[in-house]
């Protein structure tokens, strides 16, 4: 007869405790976690700790083991986080192998996606790679959680607080050098405030401090890799070829590191490049009109937003 170890008893006790909520007289809701077994987590470079946290922690709390593949360009973070997690398990008499990490490239991610022993795979990254992961996991009837590219827009109406909106757009478009899925990449401005807003936005862009993000006062740091900078420059070429007008920025900065200029572009919402995610500090400014008919106004705004969605 198998004798349960203390680690197994600790795990079993955690899984046997349901969460009970009382919803009113004679009503009760009960939540019971049903572990899948092993959960694969594949994360991107831009939020290597946060994305791991909100995927792995939920998986672990629900009684699963986790296999994590960090981004190939952030191996030291992968190693450091794994050591931290292992120390927590060891302090609580749990085997550190519950959480396992790998450093490497696409071949490891593909192995996780294809492995039938991993019933659920969470992937964070580009839409292109996400589609490949989903196809591979679905082909073996596995489950997928996907957090992919973004192409966020801010709509500014004619009654907006312009100084406040300008500051909001600045941080949303320039923060983290545009290297996050929640970056604002499209700015839709009411025609009556269009030029006033852009003039103020250009002025605050000129004041952006570029440099070491660890230094106080720096808003814009470098792009992640040389390939990221090359992608930015290629994107600027595409913008120009599709009729985009560079109002500010649009160039790489000649210095040590992968620094580029924060960029504002005036462009038609019908331009194909507007529907693509350029992972950098590039903002597309577009103008919209409001008609007297409220229903038509809503339709026009929806059209403007949808035509430039990725």
SELODO-283449 format. One record per residue (C-alpha): residue number from 1; residue in one letter; x negated, y, z. Coordinates in nm, 3 decimals. Each point is the difference from the previous one (the first is absolute). Layout:
% residues N
<rec num="NUM" residuo="A" x="X" y="Y" z="Z"/>
...
% end
This chain:
% residues 310
<rec num="1" residuo="X" x="0.000" y="0.000" z="0.000"/>
<rec num="2" residuo="X" x="-0.136" y="0.342" z="-0.097"/>
<rec num="3" residuo="X" x="-0.091" y="0.227" z="0.290"/>
<rec num="4" residuo="X" x="0.082" y="0.364" z="-0.077"/>
<rec num="5" residuo="X" x="-0.291" y="0.238" z="0.045"/>
<rec num="6" residuo="X" x="0.045" y="0.329" z="0.183"/>
<rec num="7" residuo="X" x="-0.019" y="0.184" z="-0.335"/>
<rec num="8" residuo="X" x="0.282" y="-0.213" z="-0.141"/>
<rec num="9" residuo="X" x="0.209" y="0.058" z="0.312"/>
<rec num="10" residuo="X" x="-0.054" y="0.377" z="-0.029"/>
<rec num="11" residuo="X" x="0.111" y="0.000" z="-0.363"/>
<rec num="12" residuo="X" x="0.299" y="-0.224" z="0.071"/>
<rec num="13" residuo="X" x="0.118" y="0.222" z="0.285"/>
<rec num="14" residuo="X" x="-0.010" y="0.305" z="-0.226"/>
<rec num="15" residuo="X" x="0.205" y="-0.166" z="-0.274"/>
<rec num="16" residuo="X" x="0.265" y="-0.138" z="0.236"/>
<rec num="17" residuo="X" x="0.104" y="0.340" z="0.132"/>
<rec num="18" residuo="X" x="0.281" y="0.148" z="-0.213"/>
<rec num="19" residuo="X" x="0.087" y="0.369" z="0.014"/>
<rec num="20" residuo="X" x="0.351" y="0.053" z="0.134"/>
<rec num="21" residuo="X" x="0.197" y="0.321" z="-0.051"/>
<rec num="22" residuo="X" x="0.338" y="0.071" z="0.157"/>
<rec num="23" residuo="X" x="0.217" y="0.182" z="-0.251"/>
<rec num="24" residuo="X" x="0.304" y="0.050" z="0.223"/>
<rec num="25" residuo="X" x="0.256" y="-0.195" z="0.202"/>
<rec num="26" residuo="X" x="0.000" y="-0.368" z="-0.099"/>
<rec num="27" residuo="X" x="-0.248" y="0.070" z="-0.281"/>
<rec num="28" residuo="X" x="-0.363" y="-0.102" z="-0.018"/>
<rec num="29" residuo="X" x="-0.264" y="0.006" z="-0.274"/>
<rec num="30" residuo="X" x="-0.296" y="-0.234" z="0.015"/>
<rec num="31" residuo="X" x="-0.316" y="0.021" z="-0.207"/>
<rec num="32" residuo="X" x="-0.210" y="-0.314" z="-0.041"/>
<rec num="33" residuo="X" x="-0.329" y="0.006" z="-0.190"/>
<rec num="34" residuo="X" x="-0.059" y="-0.288" z="-0.240"/>
<rec num="35" residuo="X" x="-0.368" y="-0.023" z="-0.094"/>
<rec num="36" residuo="X" x="-0.084" y="-0.079" z="-0.362"/>
<rec num="37" residuo="X" x="-0.345" y="-0.137" z="0.083"/>
<rec num="38" residuo="X" x="-0.273" y="0.197" z="-0.174"/>
<rec num="39" residuo="X" x="0.047" y="0.353" z="-0.136"/>
<rec num="40" residuo="X" x="-0.244" y="0.142" z="-0.257"/>
<rec num="41" residuo="X" x="-0.073" y="0.373" z="0.020"/>
<rec num="42" residuo="X" x="-0.184" y="0.181" z="-0.282"/>
<rec num="43" residuo="X" x="-0.071" y="0.368" z="0.069"/>
<rec num="44" residuo="X" x="-0.135" y="0.300" z="-0.193"/>
<rec num="45" residuo="X" x="-0.292" y="0.229" z="0.075"/>
<rec num="46" residuo="X" x="0.189" y="0.315" z="0.095"/>
<rec num="47" residuo="X" x="0.167" y="-0.118" z="0.324"/>
<rec num="48" residuo="X" x="-0.200" y="-0.313" z="0.085"/>
<rec num="49" residuo="X" x="0.095" y="-0.005" z="0.370"/>
<rec num="50" residuo="X" x="0.356" y="0.137" z="-0.004"/>
<rec num="51" residuo="X" x="0.133" y="-0.226" z="-0.276"/>
<rec num="52" residuo="X" x="-0.160" y="-0.301" z="0.167"/>
<rec num="53" residuo="X" x="0.157" y="0.100" z="0.331"/>
<rec num="54" residuo="X" x="0.360" y="0.026" z="-0.112"/>
<rec num="55" residuo="X" x="-0.024" y="-0.326" z="-0.198"/>
<rec num="56" residuo="X" x="-0.217" y="-0.221" z="0.219"/>
<rec num="57" residuo="X" x="0.146" y="0.109" z="0.333"/>
<rec num="58" residuo="X" x="0.357" y="-0.085" z="-0.102"/>
<rec num="59" residuo="X" x="-0.117" y="-0.334" z="-0.140"/>
<rec num="60" residuo="X" x="-0.191" y="-0.085" z="0.319"/>
<rec num="61" residuo="X" x="0.280" y="0.109" z="0.235"/>
<rec num="62" residuo="X" x="0.236" y="-0.229" z="-0.191"/>
<rec num="63" residuo="X" x="-0.233" y="-0.295" z="0.060"/>
<rec num="64" residuo="X" x="-0.192" y="-0.019" z="-0.329"/>
<rec num="65" residuo="X" x="-0.367" y="-0.031" z="-0.076"/>
<rec num="66" residuo="X" x="-0.148" y="0.267" z="-0.228"/>
<rec num="67" residuo="X" x="-0.251" y="-0.020" z="-0.285"/>
<rec num="68" residuo="X" x="-0.118" y="0.349" z="-0.090"/>
<rec num="69" residuo="X" x="-0.188" y="0.123" z="-0.305"/>
<rec num="70" residuo="X" x="-0.116" y="0.358" z="0.033"/>
<rec num="71" residuo="X" x="-0.104" y="0.220" z="-0.290"/>
<rec num="72" residuo="X" x="-0.338" y="-0.098" z="-0.153"/>
<rec num="73" residuo="X" x="-0.126" y="0.355" z="0.052"/>
<rec num="74" residuo="X" x="0.076" y="0.007" z="0.375"/>
<rec num="75" residuo="X" x="-0.170" y="-0.319" z="0.131"/>
<rec num="76" residuo="X" x="-0.133" y="0.158" z="0.321"/>
<rec num="77" residuo="X" x="0.353" y="0.095" z="0.106"/>
<rec num="78" residuo="X" x="0.116" y="-0.354" z="-0.073"/>
<rec num="79" residuo="X" x="-0.277" y="-0.143" z="0.220"/>
<rec num="80" residuo="X" x="0.053" y="0.254" z="0.281"/>
<rec num="81" residuo="X" x="0.378" y="-0.048" z="0.012"/>
<rec num="82" residuo="X" x="-0.039" y="-0.378" z="0.002"/>
<rec num="83" residuo="X" x="-0.236" y="0.020" z="0.299"/>
<rec num="84" residuo="X" x="0.243" y="0.225" z="0.188"/>
<rec num="85" residuo="X" x="0.293" y="-0.234" z="-0.063"/>
<rec num="86" residuo="X" x="-0.209" y="-0.304" z="0.097"/>
<rec num="87" residuo="X" x="-0.099" y="0.161" z="0.330"/>
<rec num="88" residuo="X" x="0.368" y="0.061" z="0.086"/>
<rec num="89" residuo="X" x="0.084" y="-0.366" z="-0.066"/>
<rec num="90" residuo="X" x="-0.293" y="-0.124" z="0.205"/>
<rec num="91" residuo="X" x="0.097" y="0.216" z="0.297"/>
<rec num="92" residuo="X" x="0.346" y="-0.157" z="-0.010"/>
<rec num="93" residuo="X" x="-0.123" y="-0.359" z="-0.037"/>
<rec num="94" residuo="X" x="0.115" y="-0.028" z="-0.360"/>
<rec num="95" residuo="X" x="-0.216" y="-0.139" z="-0.283"/>
<rec num="96" residuo="X" x="-0.150" y="0.279" z="-0.211"/>
<rec num="97" residuo="X" x="0.055" y="-0.211" z="-0.314"/>
<rec num="98" residuo="X" x="0.365" y="0.107" z="0.013"/>
<rec num="99" residuo="X" x="-0.125" y="0.308" z="-0.188"/>
<rec num="100" residuo="X" x="-0.248" y="-0.063" z="-0.283"/>
<rec num="101" residuo="X" x="-0.151" y="0.251" z="-0.240"/>
<rec num="102" residuo="X" x="-0.190" y="-0.017" z="-0.328"/>
<rec num="103" residuo="X" x="-0.223" y="0.254" z="-0.175"/>
<rec num="104" residuo="X" x="-0.015" y="-0.016" z="-0.377"/>
<rec num="105" residuo="X" x="0.162" y="0.083" z="-0.329"/>
<rec num="106" residuo="X" x="0.301" y="-0.096" z="-0.208"/>
<rec num="107" residuo="X" x="-0.083" y="-0.371" z="0.008"/>
<rec num="108" residuo="X" x="0.086" y="-0.016" z="0.371"/>
<rec num="109" residuo="X" x="0.328" y="0.185" z="-0.049"/>
<rec num="110" residuo="X" x="0.089" y="-0.237" z="-0.282"/>
<rec num="111" residuo="X" x="-0.081" y="-0.301" z="0.218"/>
<rec num="112" residuo="X" x="0.237" y="0.131" z="0.269"/>
<rec num="113" residuo="X" x="0.275" y="0.064" z="-0.256"/>
<rec num="114" residuo="X" x="-0.030" y="-0.352" z="-0.143"/>
<rec num="115" residuo="X" x="-0.036" y="-0.193" z="0.327"/>
<rec num="116" residuo="X" x="0.319" y="-0.195" z="0.079"/>
<rec num="117" residuo="X" x="-0.099" y="-0.011" z="0.368"/>
<rec num="118" residuo="X" x="0.069" y="0.375" z="0.022"/>
<rec num="119" residuo="X" x="0.380" y="0.041" z="-0.027"/>
<rec num="120" residuo="X" x="-0.005" y="0.382" z="0.023"/>
<rec num="121" residuo="X" x="-0.246" y="0.243" z="-0.159"/>
<rec num="122" residuo="X" x="0.001" y="0.373" z="0.073"/>
<rec num="123" residuo="X" x="-0.180" y="0.212" z="-0.259"/>
<rec num="124" residuo="X" x="-0.076" y="0.372" z="0.002"/>
<rec num="125" residuo="X" x="-0.152" y="0.157" z="-0.310"/>
<rec num="126" residuo="X" x="0.068" y="0.090" z="-0.360"/>
<rec num="127" residuo="X" x="0.315" y="-0.094" z="-0.190"/>
<rec num="128" residuo="X" x="-0.206" y="-0.186" z="-0.261"/>
<rec num="129" residuo="X" x="-0.167" y="-0.231" z="0.252"/>
<rec num="130" residuo="X" x="0.320" y="-0.025" z="0.205"/>
<rec num="131" residuo="X" x="0.185" y="-0.143" z="-0.301"/>
<rec num="132" residuo="X" x="-0.270" y="-0.264" z="-0.040"/>
<rec num="133" residuo="X" x="0.019" y="-0.094" z="0.369"/>
<rec num="134" residuo="X" x="0.379" y="-0.024" z="-0.010"/>
<rec num="135" residuo="X" x="-0.005" y="-0.223" z="-0.309"/>
<rec num="136" residuo="X" x="-0.257" y="-0.235" z="0.153"/>
<rec num="137" residuo="X" x="0.176" y="-0.024" z="0.337"/>
<rec num="138" residuo="X" x="0.348" y="-0.033" z="-0.154"/>
<rec num="139" residuo="X" x="-0.121" y="-0.275" z="-0.234"/>
<rec num="140" residuo="X" x="-0.054" y="-0.219" z="0.307"/>
<rec num="141" residuo="X" x="0.327" y="0.121" z="0.163"/>
<rec num="142" residuo="X" x="-0.182" y="0.208" z="0.261"/>
<rec num="143" residuo="X" x="0.115" y="0.328" z="0.151"/>
<rec num="144" residuo="X" x="-0.150" y="0.342" z="-0.077"/>
<rec num="145" residuo="X" x="-0.017" y="0.337" z="0.175"/>
<rec num="146" residuo="X" x="-0.124" y="0.268" z="-0.239"/>
<rec num="147" residuo="X" x="-0.096" y="0.361" z="0.073"/>
<rec num="148" residuo="X" x="-0.108" y="0.143" z="-0.333"/>
<rec num="149" residuo="X" x="-0.071" y="0.326" z="-0.181"/>
<rec num="150" residuo="X" x="0.188" y="0.324" z="0.066"/>
<rec num="151" residuo="X" x="0.085" y="0.310" z="-0.202"/>
<rec num="152" residuo="X" x="0.168" y="0.224" z="0.256"/>
<rec num="153" residuo="X" x="0.171" y="0.328" z="-0.085"/>
<rec num="154" residuo="X" x="0.088" y="0.314" z="0.197"/>
<rec num="155" residuo="X" x="0.300" y="0.203" z="-0.121"/>
<rec num="156" residuo="X" x="-0.002" y="0.367" z="0.100"/>
<rec num="157" residuo="X" x="0.328" y="0.191" z="-0.035"/>
<rec num="158" residuo="X" x="0.038" y="0.376" z="-0.042"/>
<rec num="159" residuo="X" x="0.097" y="0.056" z="0.365"/>
<rec num="160" residuo="X" x="-0.303" y="-0.179" z="0.143"/>
<rec num="161" residuo="X" x="-0.245" y="0.154" z="0.248"/>
<rec num="162" residuo="X" x="-0.277" y="0.040" z="-0.257"/>
<rec num="163" residuo="X" x="-0.300" y="0.047" z="0.235"/>
<rec num="164" residuo="X" x="0.105" y="-0.307" z="0.200"/>
<rec num="165" residuo="X" x="0.061" y="-0.204" z="-0.315"/>
<rec num="166" residuo="X" x="-0.337" y="0.104" z="-0.145"/>
<rec num="167" residuo="X" x="-0.182" y="-0.126" z="0.309"/>
<rec num="168" residuo="X" x="0.198" y="-0.324" z="-0.009"/>
<rec num="169" residuo="X" x="-0.081" y="-0.061" z="-0.366"/>
<rec num="170" residuo="X" x="-0.368" y="0.079" z="0.060"/>
<rec num="171" residuo="X" x="-0.043" y="-0.266" z="0.266"/>
<rec num="172" residuo="X" x="0.223" y="-0.254" z="-0.178"/>
<rec num="173" residuo="X" x="-0.196" y="0.032" z="-0.325"/>
<rec num="174" residuo="X" x="-0.357" y="0.059" z="0.123"/>
<rec num="175" residuo="X" x="-0.019" y="-0.193" z="0.329"/>
<rec num="176" residuo="X" x="-0.214" y="-0.318" z="-0.020"/>
<rec num="177" residuo="X" x="-0.106" y="0.127" z="-0.344"/>
<rec num="178" residuo="X" x="0.327" y="-0.133" z="-0.142"/>
<rec num="179" residuo="X" x="-0.104" y="-0.358" z="0.076"/>
<rec num="180" residuo="X" x="0.320" y="-0.131" z="0.157"/>
<rec num="181" residuo="X" x="0.329" y="-0.131" z="-0.136"/>
<rec num="182" residuo="X" x="0.190" y="0.278" z="0.180"/>
<rec num="183" residuo="X" x="-0.198" y="0.281" z="-0.166"/>
<rec num="184" residuo="X" x="0.213" y="0.266" z="-0.167"/>
<rec num="185" residuo="X" x="-0.082" y="-0.016" z="-0.371"/>
<rec num="186" residuo="X" x="0.304" y="0.179" z="-0.151"/>
<rec num="187" residuo="X" x="0.128" y="0.345" z="0.095"/>
<rec num="188" residuo="X" x="0.345" y="0.101" z="-0.130"/>
<rec num="189" residuo="X" x="0.059" y="0.375" z="0.037"/>
<rec num="190" residuo="X" x="0.318" y="0.200" z="-0.053"/>
<rec num="191" residuo="X" x="-0.054" y="0.231" z="-0.297"/>
<rec num="192" residuo="X" x="0.068" y="0.318" z="0.201"/>
<rec num="193" residuo="X" x="-0.288" y="-0.068" z="0.242"/>
<rec num="194" residuo="X" x="-0.222" y="-0.194" z="-0.237"/>
<rec num="195" residuo="X" x="-0.269" y="0.259" z="-0.069"/>
<rec num="196" residuo="X" x="0.004" y="0.151" z="0.350"/>
<rec num="197" residuo="X" x="-0.044" y="-0.342" z="0.155"/>
<rec num="198" residuo="X" x="-0.279" y="-0.101" z="-0.238"/>
<rec num="199" residuo="X" x="-0.188" y="0.325" z="0.057"/>
<rec num="200" residuo="X" x="0.005" y="-0.053" z="0.376"/>
<rec num="201" residuo="X" x="-0.092" y="-0.367" z="-0.036"/>
<rec num="202" residuo="X" x="-0.299" y="0.078" z="-0.220"/>
<rec num="203" residuo="X" x="-0.126" y="0.250" z="0.258"/>
<rec num="204" residuo="X" x="0.015" y="-0.249" z="0.288"/>
<rec num="205" residuo="X" x="-0.164" y="-0.266" z="-0.218"/>
<rec num="206" residuo="X" x="-0.292" y="0.237" z="-0.052"/>
<rec num="207" residuo="X" x="-0.050" y="0.006" z="0.378"/>
<rec num="208" residuo="X" x="-0.024" y="-0.378" z="0.036"/>
<rec num="209" residuo="X" x="-0.324" y="-0.100" z="0.169"/>
<rec num="210" residuo="X" x="-0.165" y="-0.293" z="-0.176"/>
<rec num="211" residuo="X" x="-0.264" y="-0.210" z="0.170"/>
<rec num="212" residuo="X" x="-0.064" y="-0.248" z="0.278"/>
<rec num="213" residuo="X" x="0.342" y="-0.105" z="0.134"/>
<rec num="214" residuo="X" x="-0.156" y="-0.057" z="0.343"/>
<rec num="215" residuo="X" x="-0.072" y="0.372" z="0.031"/>
<rec num="216" residuo="X" x="0.262" y="0.227" z="0.152"/>
<rec num="217" residuo="X" x="0.184" y="0.213" z="-0.254"/>
<rec num="218" residuo="X" x="-0.057" y="-0.231" z="-0.297"/>
<rec num="219" residuo="X" x="0.322" y="-0.084" z="-0.183"/>
<rec num="220" residuo="X" x="-0.132" y="-0.176" z="-0.310"/>
<rec num="221" residuo="X" x="-0.257" y="-0.279" z="0.019"/>
<rec num="222" residuo="X" x="-0.144" y="-0.212" z="-0.281"/>
<rec num="223" residuo="X" x="0.168" y="-0.264" z="-0.211"/>
<rec num="224" residuo="X" x="-0.071" y="-0.354" z="0.111"/>
<rec num="225" residuo="X" x="-0.240" y="-0.117" z="-0.272"/>
<rec num="226" residuo="X" x="-0.173" y="0.110" z="-0.319"/>
<rec num="227" residuo="X" x="0.265" y="-0.195" z="-0.191"/>
<rec num="228" residuo="X" x="0.268" y="0.211" z="0.174"/>
<rec num="229" residuo="X" x="-0.169" y="0.318" z="-0.121"/>
<rec num="230" residuo="X" x="-0.022" y="-0.136" z="-0.354"/>
<rec num="231" residuo="X" x="0.370" y="-0.088" z="0.013"/>
<rec num="232" residuo="X" x="0.078" y="0.357" z="0.111"/>
<rec num="233" residuo="X" x="-0.196" y="0.146" z="-0.295"/>
<rec num="234" residuo="X" x="0.167" y="-0.238" z="-0.244"/>
<rec num="235" residuo="X" x="0.338" y="0.104" z="0.142"/>
<rec num="236" residuo="X" x="-0.082" y="0.367" z="-0.060"/>
<rec num="237" residuo="X" x="-0.082" y="-0.081" z="-0.363"/>
<rec num="238" residuo="X" x="0.337" y="-0.175" z="-0.038"/>
<rec num="239" residuo="X" x="0.176" y="0.301" z="0.156"/>
<rec num="240" residuo="X" x="-0.161" y="0.240" z="-0.248"/>
<rec num="241" residuo="X" x="0.076" y="-0.227" z="-0.295"/>
<rec num="242" residuo="X" x="0.368" y="-0.008" z="0.100"/>
<rec num="243" residuo="X" x="0.037" y="0.378" z="0.013"/>
<rec num="244" residuo="X" x="-0.073" y="0.054" z="0.368"/>
<rec num="245" residuo="X" x="-0.140" y="0.338" z="0.104"/>
<rec num="246" residuo="X" x="-0.257" y="-0.005" z="0.280"/>
<rec num="247" residuo="X" x="0.084" y="0.293" z="0.228"/>
<rec num="248" residuo="X" x="-0.277" y="-0.077" z="0.249"/>
<rec num="249" residuo="X" x="-0.271" y="-0.264" z="0.041"/>
<rec num="250" residuo="X" x="-0.023" y="-0.290" z="-0.240"/>
<rec num="251" residuo="X" x="-0.372" y="-0.075" z="0.037"/>
<rec num="252" residuo="X" x="-0.240" y="-0.207" z="0.203"/>
<rec num="253" residuo="X" x="-0.230" y="0.185" z="0.240"/>
<rec num="254" residuo="X" x="-0.369" y="-0.043" z="-0.071"/>
<rec num="255" residuo="X" x="-0.129" y="-0.111" z="0.339"/>
<rec num="256" residuo="X" x="-0.088" y="-0.308" z="0.197"/>
<rec num="257" residuo="X" x="0.315" y="-0.204" z="0.042"/>
<rec num="258" residuo="X" x="0.313" y="-0.050" z="-0.209"/>
<rec num="259" residuo="X" x="0.153" y="0.346" z="0.045"/>
<rec num="260" residuo="X" x="0.256" y="0.146" z="-0.240"/>
<rec num="261" residuo="X" x="0.194" y="0.325" z="-0.010"/>
<rec num="262" residuo="X" x="0.359" y="0.011" z="0.126"/>
<rec num="263" residuo="X" x="0.203" y="0.043" z="-0.317"/>
<rec num="264" residuo="X" x="0.331" y="0.163" z="-0.092"/>
<rec num="265" residuo="X" x="0.148" y="-0.081" z="-0.342"/>
<rec num="266" residuo="X" x="0.287" y="0.164" z="-0.187"/>
<rec num="267" residuo="X" x="0.159" y="-0.267" z="-0.216"/>
<rec num="268" residuo="X" x="0.324" y="-0.126" z="-0.154"/>
<rec num="269" residuo="X" x="0.184" y="-0.267" z="0.204"/>
<rec num="270" residuo="X" x="0.024" y="-0.202" z="-0.321"/>
<rec num="271" residuo="X" x="-0.378" y="-0.044" z="-0.022"/>
<rec num="272" residuo="X" x="-0.088" y="-0.370" z="0.048"/>
<rec num="273" residuo="X" x="-0.285" y="0.082" z="0.238"/>
<rec num="274" residuo="X" x="0.250" y="0.141" z="0.253"/>
<rec num="275" residuo="X" x="0.144" y="-0.349" z="0.041"/>
<rec num="276" residuo="X" x="-0.339" y="-0.144" z="0.095"/>
<rec num="277" residuo="X" x="-0.171" y="0.002" z="0.339"/>
<rec num="278" residuo="X" x="-0.331" y="0.184" z="-0.026"/>
<rec num="279" residuo="X" x="-0.169" y="-0.082" z="0.330"/>
<rec num="280" residuo="X" x="-0.148" y="0.341" z="0.075"/>
<rec num="281" residuo="X" x="0.090" y="0.361" z="0.091"/>
<rec num="282" residuo="X" x="0.199" y="0.079" z="-0.315"/>
<rec num="283" residuo="X" x="0.338" y="0.176" z="0.023"/>
<rec num="284" residuo="X" x="0.244" y="0.036" z="-0.294"/>
<rec num="285" residuo="X" x="0.212" y="0.318" z="0.015"/>
<rec num="286" residuo="X" x="0.332" y="0.000" z="-0.188"/>
<rec num="287" residuo="X" x="0.291" y="0.243" z="-0.028"/>
<rec num="288" residuo="X" x="0.371" y="-0.077" z="0.031"/>
<rec num="289" residuo="X" x="0.323" y="0.196" z="-0.042"/>
<rec num="290" residuo="X" x="0.320" y="0.004" z="0.204"/>
<rec num="291" residuo="X" x="0.328" y="0.032" z="-0.189"/>
<rec num="292" residuo="X" x="0.329" y="0.127" z="0.142"/>
<rec num="293" residuo="X" x="0.166" y="-0.340" z="-0.005"/>
<rec num="294" residuo="X" x="-0.112" y="-0.183" z="0.319"/>
<rec num="295" residuo="X" x="0.042" y="-0.342" z="-0.161"/>
<rec num="296" residuo="X" x="-0.216" y="0.096" z="-0.297"/>
<rec num="297" residuo="X" x="-0.259" y="0.146" z="0.240"/>
<rec num="298" residuo="X" x="-0.035" y="-0.334" z="0.176"/>
<rec num="299" residuo="X" x="-0.023" y="-0.182" z="-0.332"/>
<rec num="300" residuo="X" x="-0.273" y="0.237" z="-0.121"/>
<rec num="301" residuo="X" x="-0.206" y="-0.045" z="0.319"/>
<rec num="302" residuo="X" x="0.034" y="-0.376" z="-0.023"/>
<rec num="303" residuo="X" x="-0.106" y="0.012" z="-0.363"/>
<rec num="304" residuo="X" x="-0.307" y="0.209" z="0.085"/>
<rec num="305" residuo="X" x="-0.096" y="-0.239" z="0.277"/>
<rec num="306" residuo="X" x="0.066" y="-0.322" z="-0.191"/>
<rec num="307" residuo="X" x="-0.168" y="0.103" z="-0.325"/>
<rec num="308" residuo="X" x="-0.331" y="0.042" z="0.184"/>
<rec num="309" residuo="X" x="0.027" y="-0.303" z="0.227"/>
<rec num="310" residuo="X" x="-0.267" y="-0.267" z="-0.030"/>
% end
